[in-house]
Every structure is written in structure tokens, then in C-alpha cells.
Amino acid sequence: MPRKKKEKPEPINREWTKIEYHVHEELKFGDPKNPGTWLRLSSPIGQNGNILNKHIIQSWTGYDWKIMHRYDVLDEWNKWKRICRNIQSKKEQQKKNGTLSALGTNSKKSSKKTMTSSKSRRLRKSSVIPA
């Protein structure tokens, strides 16, 4: 007896699950064109088009916005704003001092050489056998 082919189910329309958000404010850490961290304070838009009185913080993952914070949102948002200001002020100070390299990190010399020389000194001291 031949088997009947299973019919593939119709794809589910997920448009109803997508929620639209009203963006109040955005924070971008890093390069403005391609930020490393991108956060936004937003509120969902209801079915009738009104902005709901509920705030959330969302993070950009590279392809989609994910919810980061749902509770104590305004306190958390103020913390993120403070962190962003601190990072930007440090970068401005580094630009003024000329310590900011092309990659955006401090141009400090590697401590690898000092580590190897101190290690070799320890080895020399320990290899001496008193007579």
C-alpha cells in the first residue's frame, strides 16, 4: 500500500507578533557609523496607535532589537547615559592628550619585555647554589 505524502503546513503569518515601538532616546557607544553598542529607550505602540505608558530598553544585536530591561527602566536608562558620557569624556581627553591610537585604544608599550626580563632575573637568582 503506497504511503500518502504529508502535506506541508502553511507558513505561519507572524506579522501579528511584531510589536511596533516609539523611540524616545538612543545611545550609541563607539563609532557613530558602526556603533559597538546601540541602546534605545522606547515604548510599545498599542493596537489603536496610541503610545503605551510602559518603557523598555532595547539593544541592537546586529539584525534585531532585543529587550534588555523591563523593570526600573528609567533608573537603568540614567545609568546607561552616565556610562556613555564617561566613555565619551575619556575618549575626548585621550584625543586632547594624543594617547588615542588609530584603533581607539591607548597606545601603551607592551609589558611583555619587562615580564620576560624579570622572569629571567628570578631564574638566575634561583639557579645560584651557595657553596
C-alpha positions as CSV (number, residue, x, y, z in Angstrom):
1,M,0.0,0.0,0.0
2,P,1.6,3.3,-1.0
3,R,2.1,5.9,1.6
4,K,0.4,9.3,1.4
5,K,2.7,12.3,1.2
6,K,2.4,14.6,4.2
7,E,1.3,18.0,3.1
8,K,3.5,20.8,4.4
9,P,1.6,23.1,6.7
10,E,1.1,26.7,5.5
11,P,3.7,29.1,6.9
12,I,2.5,30.9,9.9
13,N,2.0,34.6,9.4
14,R,3.9,36.2,12.3
15,E,3.0,39.8,11.5
16,W,0.7,39.9,14.4
17,T,3.5,39.1,16.8
18,K,5.7,42.1,15.7
19,I,5.2,45.0,18.1
20,E,6.0,48.5,16.9
21,Y,7.8,50.8,19.3
22,H,8.0,54.6,19.7
23,V,11.7,55.5,20.3
24,H,12.2,58.2,22.9
25,E,16.0,58.3,23.0
26,E,19.0,56.4,21.7
27,L,22.6,55.8,22.9
28,K,25.4,54.7,20.7
29,F,28.8,53.6,22.1
30,G,31.8,53.6,19.8
31,D,31.9,54.8,16.2
32,P,28.7,56.6,15.2
33,K,28.6,55.0,11.8
34,N,29.0,51.5,13.2
35,P,28.4,51.5,16.9
36,G,29.6,48.8,19.1
37,T,26.7,49.1,21.5
38,W,23.4,50.6,20.4
39,L,20.6,51.1,23.0
40,R,17.3,52.8,22.8
41,L,14.6,53.8,25.3
42,S,11.2,53.0,23.8
43,S,7.5,52.4,24.5
44,P,5.3,50.0,22.7
45,I,2.5,51.3,20.4
46,G,-0.9,49.8,21.1
47,Q,-3.4,48.4,18.6
48,N,-5.2,51.7,18.3
49,G,-2.0,53.6,17.6
50,N,-1.5,55.1,21.0
51,I,1.8,55.0,22.8
52,L,1.5,52.9,25.9
53,N,2.8,54.2,29.2
54,K,5.4,51.4,29.6
55,H,9.1,52.0,28.9
56,I,11.7,49.4,27.9
57,I,15.3,49.4,27.0
58,Q,16.3,47.6,23.8
59,S,19.7,46.6,22.5
60,W,20.6,46.1,18.8
61,T,22.0,42.7,18.1
62,G,23.1,43.3,14.6
63,Y,19.9,42.2,13.0
64,D,17.2,42.7,15.5
65,W,16.2,44.7,18.6
66,K,16.1,42.7,21.8
67,I,14.6,43.7,25.1
68,M,17.3,44.3,27.8
69,H,15.4,45.9,30.7
70,R,11.7,45.9,31.6
71,Y,11.8,46.9,35.3
72,D,13.2,50.1,36.9
73,V,13.7,51.2,33.3
74,L,14.2,54.9,33.9
75,D,16.9,54.3,36.6
76,E,18.7,51.8,34.3
77,W,18.5,54.3,31.4
78,N,20.1,57.0,33.6
79,K,22.9,54.6,34.5
80,W,23.5,53.8,30.8
81,K,23.5,57.5,29.9
82,R,26.1,58.1,32.7
83,I,28.3,55.3,31.3
84,C,28.0,56.7,27.8
85,R,29.0,60.2,29.0
86,N,32.0,58.8,30.9
87,I,33.3,56.8,27.9
88,Q,32.9,59.8,25.6
89,S,34.7,62.2,28.0
90,K,37.5,59.7,28.4
91,K,37.9,59.5,24.6
92,E,37.9,63.3,24.3
93,Q,40.6,63.5,27.0
94,Q,42.7,60.9,25.2
95,K,42.3,62.8,21.9
96,K,43.5,66.0,23.5
97,N,46.5,64.3,25.1
98,G,47.3,62.4,21.9
99,T,47.2,59.0,23.6
100,L,44.3,57.7,21.5
101,S,45.7,55.4,18.7
102,A,44.0,54.7,15.3
103,L,42.3,51.7,16.7
104,G,40.7,53.6,19.6
105,T,42.8,52.1,22.4
106,N,45.5,53.6,24.4
107,S,48.9,53.4,22.8
108,K,50.9,52.0,25.6
109,K,54.0,49.9,25.2
110,S,53.7,46.3,25.7
111,S,54.9,45.0,29.1
112,K,56.0,41.7,27.6
113,K,59.6,42.7,27.6
114,T,59.6,43.7,31.3
115,M,57.9,40.5,32.2
116,T,60.5,38.3,30.4
117,S,63.4,40.2,31.9
118,S,62.0,40.0,35.5
119,K,61.4,36.3,34.9
120,S,65.0,35.7,33.7
121,R,66.3,37.6,36.8
122,R,64.3,35.3,39.1
123,L,65.6,32.2,37.2
124,R,69.2,33.5,37.6
125,K,68.8,34.1,41.3
126,S,67.3,30.7,41.9
127,S,69.9,28.8,39.9
128,V,72.8,30.0,42.1
129,I,73.7,27.3,44.6
130,P,75.5,28.5,47.7
131,A,78.8,26.7,48.4
